């Protein structure tokens, strides 16, 4: 299964629901989704891009772990927490803007993301996390 079309009424994606769907490469989450469970997409090795709907509050533990080809993901301002191993071994993730609404980033959230540059607001939790963990950080210019 390379592409999945989800119903617009979907609100909840359970733990490990798409885990190890090795062929999944494209997925559009409906705007109605407000919860994405632990490990929901872990091991989806061909997944290249995914949108996180504006109602999601946290990126749970191991949600995108071992999504080796994940290149593009948005983190909306509704997200306040990124849990440990959320992006573990996302080797293809090279840039990620983390909005200042994210006030908690657990240790190991981006372990083994060896090509990652975090784009962050000055003084944000994302900037502090990147510096503490030796991840390249670029400070985003203020938007007028």
NUGU-993595 format. One record per atom (N, C-alpha, C, O): residue number from 1; y, x, z. Coordinates in steps of 0.001 Angstrom, whole numbers. Layout:
BEGIN
+-----+---------+---------+---------+
! seq !      py !      px !      pz !
+-----+---------+---------+---------+
! NUM !       Y !       X !       Z !
...
+-----+---------+---------+---------+
//
This chain:
BEGIN
+-----+---------+---------+---------+
! seq !      py !      px !      pz !
+-----+---------+---------+---------+
!   1 !   -1168 !     850 !       0 !
!   1 !       0 !       0 !       0 !
!   1 !    1239 !     902 !       0 !
!   1 !    1498 !    1606 !     975 !
!   2 !    1995 !     875 !   -1089 !
!   2 !    3176 !    1729 !   -1203 !
!   2 !    4447 !    1044 !    -721 !
!   2 !    5332 !    1698 !    -170 !
!   3 !    4544 !    -248 !    -922 !
!   3 !    5752 !    -978 !    -550 !
!   3 !    5355 !   -2274 !     138 !
!   3 !    4415 !   -2951 !    -279 !
!   4 !    6077 !   -2607 !    1187 !
!   4 !    5804 !   -3830 !    1928 !
!   4 !    7072 !   -4665 !    1963 !
!   4 !    8151 !   -4160 !    2270 !
!   5 !    6937 !   -5939 !    1648 !
!   5 !    8052 !   -6867 !    1766 !
!   5 !    7836 !   -7703 !    3023 !
!   5 !    6837 !   -8412 !    3146 !
!   6 !    8765 !   -7612 !    3936 !
!   6 !    8663 !   -8315 !    5206 !
!   6 !    9507 !   -9584 !    5171 !
!   6 !   10544 !   -9616 !    4508 !
!   7 !    9079 !  -10622 !    5870 !
!   7 !    9849 !  -11869 !    5862 !
!   7 !   11197 !  -11726 !    6568 !
!   7 !   11330 !  -10975 !    7534 !
!   8 !   12181 !  -12452 !    6074 !
!   8 !   13524 !  -12392 !    6651 !
!   8 !   13606 !  -12960 !    8058 !
!   8 !   14610 !  -12772 !    8745 !
!   9 !   12571 !  -13648 !    8488 !
!   9 !   12553 !  -14220 !    9839 !
!   9 !   11988 !  -13252 !   10880 !
!   9 !   11989 !  -13564 !   12071 !
!  10 !   11508 !  -12090 !   10453 !
!  10 !   10875 !  -11130 !   11357 !
!  10 !   11875 !  -10580 !   12369 !
!  10 !   12959 !  -10131 !   11995 !
!  11 !   11510 !  -10616 !   13653 !
!  11 !   12390 !  -10116 !   14708 !
!  11 !   11818 !   -8920 !   15455 !
!  11 !   12564 !   -8172 !   16087 !
!  12 !   10508 !   -8730 !   15392 !
!  12 !    9825 !   -7770 !   16253 !
!  12 !    8788 !   -6996 !   15447 !
!  12 !    7960 !   -7590 !   14756 !
!  13 !    8835 !   -5677 !   15539 !
!  13 !    7812 !   -4837 !   14934 !
!  13 !    7084 !   -4165 !   16088 !
!  13 !    7678 !   -3380 !   16827 !
!  14 !    5817 !   -4467 !   16242 !
!  14 !    5042 !   -4012 !   17388 !
!  14 !    4692 !   -2540 !   17370 !
!  14 !    4887 !   -1845 !   16373 !
!  15 !    4167 !   -2077 !   18500 !
!  15 !    3728 !    -697 !   18651 !
!  15 !    2672 !    -359 !   17608 !
!  15 !    1730 !   -1123 !   17395 !
!  16 !    2835 !     783 !   16964 !
!  16 !    1857 !    1350 !   16027 !
!  16 !    1515 !     456 !   14831 !
!  16 !     513 !     703 !   14159 !
!  17 !    2305 !    -558 !   14550 !
!  17 !    1935 !   -1554 !   13538 !
!  17 !    1756 !    -963 !   12131 !
!  17 !     868 !   -1398 !   11398 !
!  18 !    2567 !       1 !   11749 !
!  18 !    2423 !     641 !   10444 !
!  18 !    1943 !    2090 !   10585 !
!  18 !    1958 !    2843 !    9612 !
!  19 !    1532 !    2468 !   11753 !
!  19 !    1093 !    3831 !   12039 !
!  19 !     -11 !    4260 !   11061 !
!  19 !    -981 !    3540 !   10823 !
!  20 !     180 !    5458 !   10509 !
!  20 !    -786 !    6065 !    9580 !
!  20 !   -1028 !    5256 !    8312 !
!  20 !   -2121 !    5296 !    7748 !
!  21 !     -18 !    4526 !    7863 !
!  21 !     -65 !    3915 !    6526 !
!  21 !     339 !    5032 !    5556 !
!  21 !    1505 !    5148 !    5178 !
!  22 !    -628 !    5835 !    5169 !
!  22 !    -357 !    7067 !    4435 !
!  22 !     319 !    6860 !    3090 !
!  22 !    1027 !    7754 !    2627 !
!  23 !     131 !    5721 !    2449 !
!  23 !     713 !    5479 !    1128 !
!  23 !    2090 !    4822 !    1175 !
!  23 !    2792 !    4777 !     165 !
!  24 !    2471 !    4319 !    2330 !
!  24 !    3751 !    3609 !    2446 !
!  24 !    4913 !    4544 !    2140 !
!  24 !    5111 !    5544 !    2830 !
!  25 !    5679 !    4217 !    1104 !
!  25 !    6792 !    5075 !     718 !
!  25 !    8146 !    4374 !     802 !
!  25 !    9188 !    5028 !     847 !
!  26 !    8125 !    3045 !     824 !
!  26 !    9388 !    2306 !     811 !
!  26 !    9246 !    1069 !    1686 !
!  26 !    8259 !     338 !    1602 !
!  27 !   10248 !     854 !    2523 !
!  27 !   10235 !    -309 !    3399 !
!  27 !   11660 !    -719 !    3725 !
!  27 !   12461 !      92 !    4190 !
!  28 !   11965 !   -1976 !    3480 !
!  28 !   13276 !   -2535 !    3832 !
!  28 !   13048 !   -3484 !    4996 !
!  28 !   12378 !   -4508 !    4860 !
!  29 !   13614 !   -3130 !    6143 !
!  29 !   13487 !   -3987 !    7318 !
!  29 !   14541 !   -5076 !    7262 !
!  29 !   15706 !   -4787 !    6992 !
!  30 !   14164 !   -6317 !    7510 !
!  30 !   15154 !   -7407 !    7500 !
!  30 !   16183 !   -7220 !    8617 !
!  30 !   15891 !   -6629 !    9657 !
!  31 !   17370 !   -7727 !    8387 !
!  31 !   18449 !   -7627 !    9369 !
!  31 !   18129 !   -8355 !   10672 !
!  31 !   18786 !   -8128 !   11687 !
!  32 !   17142 !   -9213 !   10648 !
!  32 !   16772 !   -9999 !   11831 !
!  32 !   15958 !   -9205 !   12848 !
!  32 !   15794 !   -9652 !   13983 !
!  33 !   15443 !   -8029 !   12464 !
!  33 !   14630 !   -7216 !   13370 !
!  33 !   15526 !   -6650 !   14487 !
!  33 !   16550 !   -6019 !   14228 !
!  34 !   15105 !   -6896 !   15726 !
!  34 !   15867 !   -6387 !   16872 !
!  34 !   15061 !   -5403 !   17724 !
!  34 !   15607 !   -4766 !   18625 !
!  35 !   13767 !   -5281 !   17437 !
!  35 !   12916 !   -4372 !   18219 !
!  35 !   11907 !   -3702 !   17294 !
!  35 !   11245 !   -4355 !   16488 !
!  36 !   11808 !   -2381 !   17432 !
!  36 !   10807 !   -1596 !   16713 !
!  36 !   10010 !    -852 !   17780 !
!  36 !   10575 !     -86 !   18560 !
!  37 !    8710 !   -1075 !   17812 !
!  37 !    7849 !    -551 !   18867 !
!  37 !    7533 !     927 !   18770 !
!  37 !    7825 !    1590 !   17774 !
!  38 !    6927 !    1420 !   19837 !
!  38 !    6482 !    2810 !   19923 !
!  38 !    5559 !    3151 !   18754 !
!  38 !    4638 !    2393 !   18449 !
!  39 !    5801 !    4282 !   18105 !
!  39 !    4914 !    4761 !   17059 !
!  39 !    4780 !    3847 !   15860 !
!  39 !    3827 !    3974 !   15090 !
!  40 !    5715 !    2929 !   15688 !
!  40 !    5601 !    1902 !   14644 !
!  40 !    5352 !    2477 !   13251 !
!  40 !    4615 !    1887 !   12461 !
!  41 !    5964 !    3628 !   12941 !
!  41 !    5821 !    4230 !   11616 !
!  41 !    5241 !    5642 !   11686 !
!  41 !    5278 !    6373 !   10696 !
!  42 !    4713 !    6027 !   12826 !
!  42 !    4173 !    7382 !   13007 !
!  42 !    3090 !    7670 !   11971 !
!  42 !    2204 !    6850 !   11729 !
!  43 !    3181 !    8836 !   11376 !
!  43 !    2162 !    9255 !   10420 !
!  43 !    2285 !    8640 !    9039 !
!  43 !    1377 !    8785 !    8220 !
!  44 !    3391 !    7956 !    8758 !
!  44 !    3634 !    7424 !    7403 !
!  44 !    4175 !    8592 !    6572 !
!  44 !    5381 !    8713 !    6357 !
!  45 !    3274 !    9430 !    6121 !
!  45 !    3646 !   10718 !    5556 !
!  45 !    4402 !   10642 !    4229 !
!  45 !    5057 !   11612 !    3846 !
!  46 !    4329 !    9519 !    3520 !
!  46 !    5058 !    9385 !    2254 !
!  46 !    6361 !    8610 !    2388 !
!  46 !    7118 !    8505 !    1423 !
!  47 !    6633 !    8067 !    3571 !
!  47 !    7853 !    7296 !    3774 !
!  47 !    9064 !    8199 !    3584 !
!  47 !    9197 !    9227 !    4249 !
!  48 !    9945 !    7803 !    2669 !
!  48 !   11114 !    8627 !    2341 !
!  48 !   12417 !    8098 !    2928 !
!  48 !   13298 !    8869 !    3306 !
!  49 !   12527 !    6790 !    2999 !
!  49 !   13777 !    6238 !    3524 !
!  49 !   13507 !    4908 !    4201 !
!  49 !   12614 !    4155 !    3815 !
!  50 !   14309 !    4646 !    5222 !
!  50 !   14174 !    3387 !    5959 !
!  50 !   15524 !    3045 !    6576 !
!  50 !   16294 !    3922 !    6966 !
!  51 !   15784 !    1764 !    6649 !
!  51 !   17006 !    1285 !    7299 !
!  51 !   16635 !     764 !    8689 !
!  51 !   15584 !     149 !    8868 !
!  52 !   17480 !    1008 !    9637 !
!  52 !   17302 !     422 !   10962 !
!  52 !   18325 !    -704 !   11073 !
!  52 !   19528 !    -466 !   10969 !
!  53 !   17850 !   -1926 !   11283 !
!  53 !   18774 !   -3064 !   11351 !
!  53 !   19775 !   -2945 !   12501 !
!  53 !   19528 !   -2265 !   13497 !
!  54 !   20901 !   -3620 !   12337 !
!  54 !   22022 !   -3532 !   13282 !
!  54 !   21765 !   -4139 !   14651 !
!  54 !   22609 !   -4016 !   15538 !
!  55 !   20634 !   -4786 !   14848 !
!  55 !   20343 !   -5381 !   16155 !
!  55 !   19443 !   -4507 !   17027 !
!  55 !   19253 !   -4800 !   18207 !
!  56 !   18891 !   -3444 !   16459 !
!  56 !   17982 !   -2567 !   17203 !
!  56 !   18783 !   -1759 !   18219 !
!  56 !   19823 !   -1188 !   17891 !
!  57 !   18285 !   -1718 !   19471 !
!  57 !   18993 !   -1042 !   20567 !
!  57 !   18456 !     356 !   20862 !
!  57 !   19184 !    1206 !   21374 !
!  58 !   17176 !     600 !   20538 !
!  58 !   16564 !    1895 !   20853 !
!  58 !   15584 !    2295 !   19768 !
!  58 !   14929 !    1453 !   19154 !
!  59 !   15497 !    3597 !   19544 !
!  59 !   14460 !    4153 !   18692 !
!  59 !   13416 !    4684 !   19665 !
!  59 !   13633 !    5679 !   20357 !
!  60 !   12294 !    4006 !   19701 !
!  60 !   11258 !    4250 !   20703 !
!  60 !   10488 !    5555 !   20454 !
!  60 !   10578 !    6168 !   19390 !
!  61 !    9740 !    5943 !   21468 !
!  61 !    8942 !    7164 !   21424 !
!  61 !    8021 !    7169 !   20197 !
!  61 !    7300 !    6207 !   19932 !
!  62 !    8071 !    8266 !   19473 !
!  62 !    7200 !    8527 !   18317 !
!  62 !    7334 !    7528 !   17174 !
!  62 !    6442 !    7444 !   16330 !
!  63 !    8417 !    6778 !   17125 !
!  63 !    8581 !    5771 !   16081 !
!  63 !    8395 !    6353 !   14680 !
!  63 !    7708 !    5760 !   13849 !
!  64 !    8999 !    7503 !   14416 !
!  64 !    8918 !    8120 !   13087 !
!  64 !    8223 !    9481 !   13134 !
!  64 !    8387 !   10287 !   12218 !
!  65 !    7463 !    9741 !   14170 !
!  65 !    6768 !   11032 !   14299 !
!  65 !    5859 !   11277 !   13104 !
!  65 !    5143 !   10386 !   12648 !
!  66 !    5907 !   12489 !   12617 !
!  66 !    5069 !   12943 !   11508 !
!  66 !    5295 !   12164 !   10212 !
!  66 !    4383 !   12003 !    9401 !
!  67 !    6503 !   11694 !   10037 !
!  67 !    6930 !   11152 !    8743 !
!  67 !    7507 !   12349 !    7977 !
!  67 !    8723 !   12507 !    7866 !
!  68 !    6619 !   13171 !    7463 !
!  68 !    6993 !   14462 !    6904 !
!  68 !    7998 !   14392 !    5774 !
!  68 !    8774 !   15329 !    5583 !
!  69 !    8004 !   13306 !    5021 !
!  69 !    8879 !   13197 !    3855 !
!  69 !   10099 !   12318 !    4080 !
!  69 !   10833 !   12022 !    3137 !
!  70 !   10322 !   11899 !    5315 !
!  70 !   11486 !   11065 !    5615 !
!  70 !   12760 !   11869 !    5380 !
!  70 !   12993 !   12899 !    6013 !
!  71 !   13579 !   11373 !    4453 !
!  71 !   14812 !   12069 !    4080 !
!  71 !   16064 !   11321 !    4498 !
!  71 !   17096 !   11928 !    4786 !
!  72 !   15969 !   10001 !    4531 !
!  72 !   17171 !    9200 !    4746 !
!  72 !   16892 !    8087 !    5744 !
!  72 !   15967 !    7292 !    5578 !
!  73 !   17707 !    8054 !    6774 !
!  73 !   17609 !    7006 !    7788 !
!  73 !   19009 !    6786 !    8343 !
!  73 !   19776 !    7728 !    8540 !
!  74 !   19316 !    5533 !    8587 !
!  74 !   20606 !    5222 !    9199 !
!  74 !   20359 !    4863 !   10662 !
!  74 !   19362 !    4221 !   10993 !
!  75 !   21256 !    5274 !   11514 !
!  75 !   21209 !    4844 !   12906 !
!  75 !   22455 !    3997 !   13125 !
!  75 !   23569 !    4520 !   13134 !
!  76 !   22271 !    2690 !   13302 !
!  76 !   23436 !    1811 !   13466 !
!  76 !   24063 !    1964 !   14853 !
!  76 !   23454 !    2527 !   15762 !
!  77 !   25282 !    1459 !   15000 !
!  77 !   26002 !    1567 !   16274 !
!  77 !   25382 !     719 !   17374 !
!  77 !   25766 !     853 !   18536 !
!  78 !   24450 !    -135 !   17047 !
!  78 !   23751 !    -918 !   18063 !
!  78 !   22791 !     -53 !   18883 !
!  78 !   22441 !    -414 !   20006 !
!  79 !   22366 !    1081 !   18331 !
!  79 !   21415 !    1951 !   19014 !
!  79 !   22121 !    2733 !   20115 !
!  79 !   23156 !    3360 !   19893 !
!  80 !   21526 !    2679 !   21323 !
!  80 !   22081 !    3411 !   22463 !
!  80 !   21150 !    4508 !   22969 !
!  80 !   21568 !    5370 !   23742 !
!  81 !   19883 !    4480 !   22535 !
!  81 !   18911 !    5447 !   23039 !
!  81 !   17938 !    5873 !   21947 !
!  81 !   17469 !    5060 !   21151 !
!  82 !   17645 !    7189 !   21934 !
!  82 !   16608 !    7749 !   21074 !
!  82 !   15603 !    8417 !   22008 !
!  82 !   15941 !    9364 !   22717 !
!  83 !   14383 !    7925 !   22007 !
!  83 !   13365 !    8399 !   22939 !
!  83 !   12637 !    9640 !   22418 !
!  83 !   12743 !    9995 !   21244 !
!  84 !   11901 !   10286 !   23317 !
!  84 !   11178 !   11516 !   23005 !
!  84 !   10236 !   11378 !   21823 !
!  84 !    9580 !   10351 !   21647 !
!  85 !   10184 !   12416 !   21028 !
!  85 !    9316 !   12514 !   19844 !
!  85 !    9606 !   11456 !   18783 !
!  85 !    8798 !   11259 !   17876 !
!  86 !   10730 !   10782 !   18880 !
!  86 !   11064 !    9728 !   17915 !
!  86 !   11008 !   10229 !   16478 !
!  86 !   10562 !    9511 !   15584 !
!  87 !   11463 !   11469 !   16255 !
!  87 !   11497 !   12053 !   14917 !
!  87 !   10680 !   13345 !   14843 !
!  87 !   10981 !   14217 !   14028 !
!  88 !    9674 !   13475 !   15666 !
!  88 !    8839 !   14675 !   15722 !
!  88 !    8260 !   15001 !   14349 !
!  88 !    7646 !   14151 !   13703 !
!  89 !    8461 !   16232 !   13917 !
!  89 !    7948 !   16754 !   12645 !
!  89 !    8439 !   16005 !   11413 !
!  89 !    7697 !   15852 !   10442 !
!  90 !    9663 !   15545 !   11445 !
!  90 !   10275 !   14970 !   10236 !
!  90 !   10903 !   16126 !    9465 !
!  90 !   12117 !   16329 !    9502 !
!  91 !   10061 !   16874 !    8771 !
!  91 !   10471 !   18116 !    8130 !
!  91 !   11519 !   17921 !    7039 !
!  91 !   12345 !   18807 !    6819 !
!  92 !   11503 !   16795 !    6359 !
!  92 !   12411 !   16582 !    5228 !
!  92 !   13759 !   16002 !    5643 !
!  92 !   14659 !   15860 !    4815 !
!  93 !   13896 !   15673 !    6902 !
!  93 !   15160 !   15132 !    7403 !
!  93 !   16149 !   16286 !    7541 !
!  93 !   15987 !   17154 !    8400 !
!  94 !   17173 !   16287 !    6688 !
!  94 !   18106 !   17412 !    6688 !
!  94 !   19451 !   17078 !    7314 !
!  94 !   20107 !   17959 !    7870 !
!  95 !   19869 !   15833 !    7235 !
!  95 !   21139 !   15405 !    7839 !
!  95 !   20957 !   14046 !    8484 !
!  95 !   20306 !   13157 !    7936 !
!  96 !   21548 !   13904 !    9661 !
!  96 !   21457 !   12631 !   10355 !
!  96 !   22728 !   12409 !   11159 !
!  96 !   23060 !   13193 !   12048 !
!  97 !   23435 !   11333 !   10836 !
!  97 !   24601 !   10961 !   11634 !
!  97 !   24122 !   10148 !   12820 !
!  97 !   23424 !    9147 !   12659 !
!  98 !   24500 !   10585 !   14011 !
!  98 !   24171 !    9863 !   15236 !
!  98 !   25482 !    9335 !   15806 !
!  98 !   26334 !   10118 !   16226 !
!  99 !   25650 !    8014 !   15824 !
!  99 !   26919 !    7444 !   16286 !
!  99 !   27133 !    7653 !   17786 !
!  99 !   26173 !    7865 !   18527 !
! 100 !   28380 !    7592 !   18231 !
! 100 !   28667 !    7798 !   19655 !
! 100 !   28100 !    6700 !   20557 !
! 100 !   28093 !    6850 !   21779 !
! 101 !   27631 !    5613 !   19977 !
! 101 !   26984 !    4558 !   20772 !
! 101 !   25687 !    5054 !   21398 !
! 101 !   25223 !    4495 !   22392 !
! 102 !   25093 !    6110 !   20815 !
! 102 !   23861 !    6696 !   21364 !
! 102 !   24266 !    7549 !   22563 !
! 102 !   24845 !    8625 !   22413 !
! 103 !   23952 !    7051 !   23744 !
! 103 !   24349 !    7737 !   24974 !
! 103 !   23170 !    8435 !   25658 !
! 103 !   23362 !    9169 !   26627 !
! 104 !   21957 !    8209 !   25159 !
! 104 !   20781 !    8878 !   25698 !
! 104 !   19901 !    9361 !   24555 !
! 104 !   19495 !    8583 !   23693 !
! 105 !   19613 !   10660 !   24564 !
! 105 !   18653 !   11245 !   23630 !
! 105 !   17665 !   12017 !   24487 !
! 105 !   18017 !   13021 !   25106 !
! 106 !   16435 !   11544 !   24519 !
! 106 !   15409 !   12183 !   25347 !
! 106 !   15013 !   13545 !   24795 !
! 106 !   15105 !   13800 !   23594 !
! 107 !   14568 !   14417 !   25702 !
! 107 !   14067 !   15728 !   25292 !
! 107 !   12954 !   15557 !   24263 !
! 107 !   12099 !   14679 !   24386 !
! 108 !   12985 !   16401 !   23264 !
! 108 !   11936 !   16399 !   22254 !
! 108 !   12087 !   15344 !   21180 !
! 108 !   11205 !   15202 !   20332 !
! 109 !   13175 !   14605 !   21192 !
! 109 !   13358 !   13537 !   20204 !
! 109 !   13297 !   14060 !   18770 !
! 109 !   12832 !   13365 !   17867 !
! 110 !   13774 !   15299 !   18568 !
! 110 !   13817 !   15885 !   17227 !
! 110 !   12997 !   17173 !   17138 !
! 110 !   13297 !   18035 !   16311 !
! 111 !   11976 !   17316 !   17968 !
! 111 !   11143 !   18524 !   17932 !
! 111 !   10546 !   18737 !   16550 !
! 111 !   10071 !   17805 !   15901 !
! 112 !   10587 !   19985 !   16125 !
! 112 !   10009 !   20434 !   14849 !
! 112 !   10693 !   19835 !   13628 !
! 112 !   10103 !   19782 !   12549 !
! 113 !   11916 !   19390 !   13790 !
! 113 !   12735 !   18977 !   12633 !
! 113 !   13516 !   20215 !   12213 !
! 113 !   14724 !   20309 !   12434 !
! 114 !   12824 !   21141 !   11617 !
! 114 !   13356 !   22482 !   11410 !
! 114 !   14501 !   22580 !   10418 !
! 114 !   15192 !   23598 !   10392 !
! 115 !   14727 !   21568 !    9605 !
! 115 !   15803 !   21605 !    8612 !
! 115 !   16973 !   20697 !    8964 !
! 115 !   17870 !   20496 !    8144 !
! 116 !   16974 !   20151 !   10163 !
! 116 !   17930 !   19110 !   10541 !
! 116 !   19306 !   19653 !   10900 !
! 116 !   19444 !   20661 !   11594 !
! 117 !   20313 !   18952 !   10404 !
! 117 !   21689 !   19105 !   10854 !
! 117 !   22112 !   17748 !   11398 !
! 117 !   22024 !   16739 !   10699 !
! 118 !   22569 !   17724 !   12642 !
! 118 !   23060 !   16490 !   13246 !
! 118 !   24554 !   16402 !   12994 !
! 118 !   25299 !   17352 !   13235 !
! 119 !   24974 !   15258 !   12512 !
! 119 !   26399 !   14977 !   12321 !
! 119 !   26812 !   14084 !   13484 !
! 119 !   26217 !   13031 !   13713 !
! 120 !   27838 !   14516 !   14217 !
! 120 !   28194 !   13825 !   15456 !
! 120 !   29693 !   13818 !   15675 !
! 120 !   30440 !   14584 !   15065 !
! 121 !   30107 !   12935 !   16557 !
! 121 !   31504 !   12903 !   16994 !
! 121 !   31690 !   13974 !   18075 !
! 121 !   30771 !   14257 !   18843 !
! 122 !   32865 !   14553 !   18122 !
! 122 !   33146 !   15576 !   19133 !
! 122 !   33005 !   14991 !   20537 !
! 122 !   33531 !   13918 !   20831 !
! 123 !   32286 !   15716 !   21402 !
! 123 !   32105 !   15299 !   22783 !
! 123 !   31009 !   14266 !   22994 !
! 123 !   30774 !   13837 !   24124 !
! 124 !   30339 !   13861 !   21927 !
! 124 !   29308 !   12829 !   22022 !
! 124 !   28011 !   13391 !   22593 !
! 124 !   27825 !   14606 !   22657 !
! 125 !   27131 !   12509 !   23000 !
! 125 !   25811 !   12905 !   23471 !
! 125 !   25044 !   13627 !   22368 !
! 125 !   24299 !   14567 !   22646 !
! 126 !   25218 !   13201 !   21134 !
! 126 !   24534 !   13839 !   20005 !
! 126 !   24965 !   15300 !   19863 !
! 126 !   24131 !   16174 !   19628 !
! 127 !   26258 !   15562 !   20005 !
! 127 !   26741 !   16944 !   19929 !
! 127 !   26144 !   17774 !   21061 !
! 127 !   25666 !   18885 !   20835 !
! 128 !   26170 !   17240 !   22267 !
! 128 !   25622 !   17967 !   23423 !
! 128 !   24132 !   18241 !   23252 !
! 128 !   23656 !   19338 !   23544 !
! 129 !   23407 !   17241 !   22778 !
! 129 !   21960 !   17388 !   22567 !
! 129 !   21684 !   18486 !   21541 !
! 129 !   20832 !   19347 !   21761 !
! 130 !   22404 !   18453 !   20426 !
! 130 !   22189 !   19438 !   19366 !
! 130 !   22442 !   20854 !   19883 !
! 130 !   21633 !   21753 !   19651 !
! 131 !   23540 !   21052 !   20567 !
! 131 !   23871 !   22387 !   21089 !
! 131 !   22803 !   22844 !   22077 !
! 131 !   22327 !   23977 !   22000 !
! 132 !   22430 !   21974 !   22993 !
! 132 !   21423 !   22310 !   24015 !
! 132 !   20080 !   22679 !   23399 !
! 132 !   19362 !   23525 !   23933 !
! 133 !   19740 !   22054 !   22284 !
! 133 !   18423 !   22243 !   21676 !
! 133 !   18422 !   23152 !   20444 !
! 133 !   17419 !   23242 !   19735 !
! 134 !   19539 !   23817 !   20195 !
! 134 !   19601 !   24769 !   19094 !
! 134 !   19518 !   24137 !   17722 !
! 134 !   19026 !   24757 !   16779 !
! 135 !   19993 !   22910 !   17600 !
! 135 !   20021 !   22211 !   16315 !
! 135 !   21424 !   22337 !   15742 !
! 135 !   22415 !   22165 !   16451 !
! 136 !   21495 !   22638 !   14462 !
! 136 !   22806 !   22753 !   13813 !
! 136 !   23536 !   21426 !   13951 !
! 136 !   22947 !   20361 !   13771 !
! 137 !   24826 !   21498 !   14273 !
! 137 !   25637 !   20293 !   14435 !
! 137 !   26929 !   20452 !   13638 !
! 137 !   27539 !   21521 !   13608 !
! 138 !   27323 !   19360 !   12999 !
! 138 !   28586 !   19294 !   12284 !
! 138 !   29383 !   18166 !   12928 !
! 138 !   28889 !   17050 !   13088 !
! 139 !   30620 !   18474 !   13294 !
! 139 !   31475 !   17466 !   13906 !
! 139 !   32114 !   16642 !   12803 !
! 139 !   32739 !   17159 !   11878 !
! 140 !   31928 !   15330 !   12945 !
! 140 !   32461 !   14387 !   11958 !
! 140 !   33966 !   14229 !   12168 !
! 140 !   34442 !   14066 !   13291 !
! 141 !   34688 !   14282 !   11072 !
! 141 !   36133 !   14070 !   11114 !
! 141 !   36426 !   12626 !   11538 !
! 141 !   35671 !   11711 !   11208 !
! 142 !   37496 !   12436 !   12249 !
! 142 !   37866 !   11075 !   12654 !
! 142 !   38151 !   10226 !   11433 !
! 142 !   38819 !   10652 !   10491 !
! 143 !   37617 !    8996 !   11478 !
! 143 !   37834 !    8054 !   10384 !
! 143 !   39084 !    7228 !   10690 !
! 143 !   39224 !    6690 !   11789 !
! 144 !   39974 !    7130 !    9732 !
! 144 !   41197 !    6310 !    9924 !
! 144 !   40995 !    4928 !    9411 !
! 144 !   41905 !    4102 !    9486 !
+-----+---------+---------+---------+
//
